[in-house]
Amino acid sequence: MTRATPTLRQRKIFALTRILGGLVAACYLGYVVVANLAAGVPFDRTLGFTALVAVAGFAYAAWYLRDLSAIAREEREQGIDDSR
């Protein structure tokens, strides 16, 4: 049985959703780390793990930004004009 392949538009929406989700999560967790440090909380294991997950969120968004760039390249090669 053959698997259906998503269209370029579906792939683009999927990538944009993941980019936005990764950025929102990373920015919120980054804010939590900075707010706690500003309040005088020591940088312990818990806060370190939160900072690590924030960095992972930025990396996640960057990975899908790379994927979105590849989708845009495919659109250019196919001559698709999606400027509506």
C-alpha positions as CSV (number, residue, x, y, z in Angstrom):
1,M,0.0,0.0,0.0
2,T,1.4,3.4,-1.0
3,R,1.7,6.2,1.5
4,A,0.3,9.6,0.6
5,T,2.9,12.3,0.5
6,P,2.0,15.7,1.9
7,T,1.9,18.7,-0.5
8,L,4.4,21.5,-0.3
9,R,1.8,23.7,1.3
10,Q,1.0,21.1,4.0
11,R,4.8,20.7,4.7
12,K,5.1,24.5,4.9
13,I,2.3,24.8,7.4
14,F,3.7,21.9,9.5
15,A,7.1,23.5,9.6
16,L,5.8,26.9,10.5
17,T,3.7,25.4,13.3
18,R,6.7,23.6,14.7
19,I,8.9,26.7,14.4
20,L,6.4,28.8,16.2
21,G,5.9,26.2,18.9
22,G,9.6,25.8,19.5
23,L,10.2,29.5,19.7
24,V,7.3,30.1,22.1
25,A,8.4,27.3,24.4
26,A,12.1,28.4,24.3
27,C,11.3,32.1,24.9
28,Y,9.0,31.2,27.9
29,L,11.6,28.9,29.4
30,G,14.3,31.4,28.8
31,Y,12.2,34.0,30.6
32,V,11.7,31.7,33.5
33,V,15.5,31.1,33.8
34,V,16.2,34.9,33.6
35,A,13.4,35.8,36.0
36,N,14.6,33.2,38.6
37,L,18.2,34.4,38.3
38,A,17.1,38.0,38.7
39,A,15.2,37.0,41.8
40,G,18.3,35.5,43.4
41,V,17.5,31.9,42.9
42,P,20.8,29.9,42.7
43,F,21.6,28.2,39.4
44,D,21.0,24.6,40.5
45,R,20.1,21.4,38.7
46,T,16.5,22.4,38.1
47,L,17.2,25.8,36.7
48,G,20.1,24.3,34.7
49,F,17.7,21.7,33.2
50,T,15.2,24.4,32.4
51,A,17.9,26.4,30.6
52,L,18.9,23.2,28.7
53,V,15.3,22.6,27.5
54,A,15.1,26.3,26.4
55,V,18.2,25.8,24.3
56,A,16.7,22.6,22.9
57,G,13.6,24.5,22.0
58,F,15.6,27.0,20.0
59,A,17.5,24.2,18.3
60,Y,14.1,22.5,17.5
61,A,12.9,25.8,15.9
62,A,16.1,26.2,14.0
63,W,15.9,22.6,12.6
64,Y,12.4,23.2,11.2
65,L,13.5,26.6,9.9
66,R,16.1,24.7,7.9
67,D,13.3,22.4,6.7
68,L,11.2,25.4,5.7
69,S,14.1,26.8,3.7
70,A,14.3,23.5,1.8
71,I,10.6,23.7,1.1
72,A,11.0,27.2,-0.3
73,R,13.9,26.0,-2.4
74,E,11.6,23.2,-3.8
75,E,8.9,25.8,-4.5
76,R,11.4,28.0,-6.5
77,E,12.6,25.0,-8.5
78,Q,9.0,24.1,-9.4
79,G,8.1,27.7,-10.1
80,I,5.3,27.8,-7.6
81,D,4.1,31.3,-6.9
82,D,2.4,31.3,-3.4
83,S,2.2,35.1,-2.9
84,R,-1.6,35.3,-2.4
